[in-house]
Amino acid sequence: MKDSATEIDETICQCYQVKESTIRSCIESGNLTTIEEVTEACEAGGGCHSCHILIDLFIDEHQKKSTPMETLVREHAGKVKKKGILGRFFKKFKSDAPAAK
């Protein structure tokens, strides 16, 4: 059964052509908690580092924690080369977060 997070299986790591489903599967099956562990498991994030922000987002989602988007952007934005891809993920991440009261 596919969830909405993997309905569009985009290539997240352009350097090694690693798709979103592969990254998410590695995170889940290995209970991975760092970008370095993901890189070791499937090579994603091992090249230009542009995808690190999304890998961190996927790790957060798996761990059911929510690092503020501002923090992710501050830590990783300088590495991002494919800027258009972030909007879809941040929009979904934001819509999944509980509404503030």
C-alpha positions as CSV (number, residue, x, y, z in Angstrom):
1,M,0.0,0.0,0.0
2,K,1.4,3.3,-1.1
3,D,1.1,6.3,1.2
4,S,0.9,9.9,-0.1
5,A,4.6,10.5,0.7
6,T,5.7,8.0,-2.0
7,E,3.0,8.5,-4.6
8,I,5.5,10.5,-6.7
9,D,8.8,8.6,-6.7
10,E,11.2,11.4,-7.6
11,T,14.9,11.1,-7.9
12,I,16.1,12.9,-4.7
13,C,19.8,12.3,-5.0
14,Q,20.8,13.5,-8.5
15,C,24.4,12.5,-8.1
16,Y,23.7,8.8,-7.6
17,Q,20.1,8.7,-9.1
18,V,18.5,7.5,-5.8
19,K,14.8,7.7,-5.7
20,E,12.6,8.8,-2.7
21,S,11.2,5.3,-2.2
22,T,14.7,3.8,-1.9
23,I,15.8,6.4,0.7
24,R,12.7,6.0,2.7
25,S,12.9,2.2,2.6
26,C,16.5,2.3,3.8
27,I,15.6,4.7,6.6
28,E,12.7,2.5,7.7
29,S,14.4,-0.9,7.4
30,G,17.6,0.2,9.1
31,N,16.0,2.6,11.5
32,L,18.6,5.1,10.2
33,T,19.0,8.4,12.1
34,T,21.7,10.3,10.2
35,I,22.5,11.4,6.7
36,E,25.8,9.5,6.9
37,E,23.9,6.2,7.7
38,V,21.6,6.8,4.7
39,T,24.6,7.5,2.4
40,E,26.3,4.3,3.6
41,A,23.0,2.3,3.0
42,C,22.1,3.6,-0.5
43,E,24.7,6.2,-1.5
44,A,22.1,9.1,-1.4
45,G,23.7,12.2,-0.1
46,G,27.2,11.1,-1.0
47,G,27.8,13.6,-3.8
48,C,27.1,17.3,-3.9
49,H,25.0,17.2,-0.6
50,S,22.1,19.1,-2.3
51,C,19.7,16.4,-1.1
52,H,20.7,16.5,2.6
53,I,17.8,18.7,3.5
54,L,15.3,16.2,2.1
55,I,17.1,13.2,3.7
56,D,16.9,15.0,7.0
57,L,13.2,15.6,6.4
58,F,12.6,11.9,5.6
59,I,14.5,10.9,8.8
60,D,12.4,13.3,10.8
61,E,9.2,11.9,9.3
62,H,10.3,8.3,10.1
63,Q,11.1,9.3,13.7
64,K,7.8,11.2,14.0
65,K,9.6,14.3,15.0
66,S,9.4,17.7,13.5
67,T,12.5,19.8,13.1
68,P,11.3,23.3,12.2
69,M,11.6,24.0,8.5
70,E,13.6,27.2,9.3
71,T,16.2,25.0,11.0
72,L,16.4,22.6,8.1
73,V,16.7,25.5,5.7
74,R,19.3,27.2,7.8
75,E,21.4,24.0,8.0
76,H,21.1,22.9,4.4
77,A,19.9,25.6,2.1
78,G,23.4,26.5,0.9
79,K,23.8,23.0,-0.5
80,V,20.5,22.8,-2.4
81,K,20.9,23.0,-6.2
82,K,17.5,21.7,-7.3
83,K,15.4,24.3,-5.6
84,G,12.0,23.5,-7.1
85,I,11.9,20.1,-5.4
86,L,11.7,21.5,-1.9
87,G,8.3,23.2,-2.2
88,R,6.4,19.9,-2.6
89,F,8.1,18.3,0.4
90,F,7.8,21.3,2.7
91,K,4.2,21.8,1.7
92,K,3.4,18.2,2.5
93,F,5.5,18.3,5.7
94,K,3.7,21.4,6.8
95,S,0.3,20.0,6.0
96,D,1.0,16.9,8.1
97,A,2.0,18.9,11.1
98,P,-0.6,19.5,13.8
99,A,-2.4,22.8,13.5
100,A,-1.2,25.4,16.0
101,K,-3.8,26.7,18.3
